[in-house]
Amino acid sequence: MFLLNPVSGEFLLSRSLDFEAQRFYILTVEVQQGHSQVSSVRVYFNVLDVNDNPPVFSQNNFTASLLEDTRIRTCFLSLNVSDKDDEGNNDEFFTLDPENGLVSTIVSLDRESIPFFNLTVEASEPDNPFHTDQATVIISVLDRNDNAPRFSQIHLAEVSENAPIGHTVLQITSNDDDADSNAVINYYIPEKNQDLPFDIESTTGCIFVRRSLDREAQDHYVLKVNANDSAWSVSTDVSIFVLDFNDNRPVFFSDLYSVAIPETKHSEIFVLQVFATDTDIGQNSEIFYIVEPPNELFWVDASSGDIFSKQPLLLHNSTFEIYDFTIVAFDCGSIPLHSNTTVTVRLEQFNLHPPKFLPSPALVAVPYDLLVGTEVAKFIATDLDVNSSGYIEYNISGGNASEFFWIKADSGKLFLSQTLKESENESFTLLVVAKDQVLAKNSGVIHGTDIAETLVNINVIGTNDAPLFTSTWYEADVKEDTPTGTSVLTVSALDQDSVLDWNRFIFRIVDGNTNSSFSIDPLNGIVLVNSDLDRERWPVYNLTVTATDHGSPPATGTTNVIVNIVDINDNAPQLVTNKIQVKENQPEGAIVARLNAFDFDLPPNQGPFTFWLSNLSAESAFFLTPDGVLLTRRVVDREHVSEYRLLVVFFVCLFVFLQSCLHYITLASTKLDSFLFLSLSFTNSSRCQKNPPEILININMIAHRVSTDLSVEDPNAHQIHQNALKFLSSYV
């Protein structure tokens, strides 16, 4: 039915349309760039009707029956006529009042479908049908803004990153079926920010560059453009691709390359590689290298940047020679850009220095039961010549141990190659030689000054026995207030191995050290307090201590250290309960409660306790015996006083441990009886001394001051009276 021109985007009809057969079509159009789909759009076609069908009666013959006295103007027959066309009968749109000639609409009009109507109106006299006249009525349908703008295509564009400010990238177009001012469209970018390098002209829809572009920073933009006709607003996405421009020079990884090489007789050797990058893309990023100005001794591979010598490089009357030259990197842009770097080559004498061994132990102890393949020692030799340390070869050239040991030529590691259990010798001697492989390869002759030798003595010893602690277990008592860093005890160990170096130990605590409470000196075995101790939280520590020697392989001995934490009087006594219930109207001497206290410390810091009430007077309602029995001194009445606040002091043994306790006595009545509620609460008025003097304290010597409030509540008046109750006591 429809054909689409792939270049221009025009639609063509392949055959005729028929409004009566199908009134609309929906097509999906895709836009491709290469083999990739870029975007798609849906196109709607509405088929408009033309008057190509004649009116048709609903039937060929109509029959009607009438009574003979049928009244004049009685409607007796309806002739049904149909027309497949959608237009042409103006009676579908307007009605004419036959008496007053008023023309009215009977359906809604659409200017975009029918912009005007041409009506023929006939006037006739009822009495004389031949007296008629006709007139033409032309009705123009005025436009209302009832159609939104619509975009007719997908908007894609490309722009070079060197496009000047103000350059037009593309023009956005849209259609509006309305007319005149209702079809005037303004364009804008709703989410424009300061970083967006594009803007749009509101009337023309031309998108232009408003600031400089940089493809290397961002190469693709998607703009949302709105089209607004003052009543409707629609949007579309515009894709803009930024094309590369050769605006970046090649950049070398370094401004200066330097290398030291030995002299050589070869006409061409690799020296080093230079490397540059270009942030442009495509041809603009392709780089080639040249030596500028050309050099007689060196050349560079144009594509890789590898630098080679052109001829043998030899020193004649000096120990070194320095060559400087410049490498230039060009890109392949239409207007090439370039940068340069400097290369410094230091030419040094070949194998000027012989290898030299680093210091190594002159005596190596090897257990007789050492497993075959175990590394025994490692020898390291260096060469001051350029790049020669990596070409040193190690060999065993003498001694009486070559059948039991072998050395790895490239690393200098010495390994056991045969078990020593059957050896009759207790000591061996090895002569290890280091030679320069490069020298041997090129000259074929090794001179005495071109090698290094070292002599090593190997003693065969027994098995490395584990260290033995001087005691199978250790025990110590430490007070819980011992300061951090205090020494607890010292552990020690012995080792019967014949190698003296194996008799040095490293001590460690490996288990039982809760909260890292202790530490140990790794060399002398002194156990120290490492953090605050608390017997009530952790009374005993069982530390596992190890001693590890320096044997090959190392051996470890183990012991246990028991640390008992000794109690100090660092916890104040506390009351067991703080709520007591008592009936009102009890006689004098009635027992209210028996006060009990406890202490987290150990005996003798744990009781028994002595109690008394402070500021006891003749008016006091309660009395407290030394053993903690609380008694009434008079009858208490809840309606008179509903709450008492008492200060209680109690101490332990011969040392004064003051506790000021605030007691609340609440009296309440029920239908059955009356009860006295004594709520006991307390706060420490002082803490016990760490080491109180062991002397008898006279209670009358106590002069400690504690201040609190006595609150009495009246249940009838709901008033609260506050009085000050003060208690004097102190440590001496």
Beta strands, then each sheet from edge to edge (+ up, - down):
strand 1: 2-4
strand 2: 11-13
strand 3: 24-33
strand 4: 36-46
strand 5: 56-57
strand 6: 81-82
strand 7: 94-96
strand 8: 103-105
strand 9: 116-124
strand 10: 132-140
strand 11: 150-151
strand 12: 155-160
strand 13: 168-171
strand 14: 174-175
strand 15: 186-188
strand 16: 198-200
strand 17: 206-209
strand 18: 220-228
strand 19: 233-243
strand 20: 251-252
strand 21: 256-262
strand 22: 270-273
strand 23: 276-277
strand 24: 287-291
strand 25: 298-300
strand 26: 306-309
strand 27: 320-331
strand 28: 338-348
strand 29: 356-357
strand 30: 363-367
strand 31: 375-378
strand 32: 381-382
strand 33: 392-399
strand 34: 405-407
strand 35: 413-416
strand 36: 427-436
strand 37: 451-461
strand 38: 468-469
strand 39: 473-479
strand 40: 487-490
strand 41: 493-494
strand 42: 506-511
strand 43: 518-520
strand 44: 526-529
strand 45: 540-548
strand 46: 556-566
strand 47: 574-575
strand 48: 579-582
strand 49: 591-594
strand 50: 597-598
strand 51: 609-613
strand 52: 622-624
strand 53: 629-632
strand 54: 643-652
strand 55: 660-669
strand 56: 674-683
strand 57: 705-714
strand 58: 719-728
sheet 1: 1+ 2-
sheet 2: 3+ 4-
sheet 3: 5+ 6-
sheet 4: 7+ 8-
sheet 5: 9+ 10-
sheet 6: 11+ 14-
sheet 7: 12+ 19+ 18- 15+
sheet 8: 13+ 17- 16+
sheet 9: 20+ 23-
sheet 10: 21+ 28+ 27- 24+
sheet 11: 22+ 26- 25+
sheet 12: 29+ 32-
sheet 13: 30+ 37+ 36- 33+
sheet 14: 31+ 35- 34+
sheet 15: 38+ 41-
sheet 16: 39+ 46+ 45- 42+
sheet 17: 40+ 44- 43+
sheet 18: 47+ 50-
sheet 19: 48+ 56- 55+ 54- 51+
sheet 20: 49+ 53- 52+
sheet 21: 57+ 58-
end
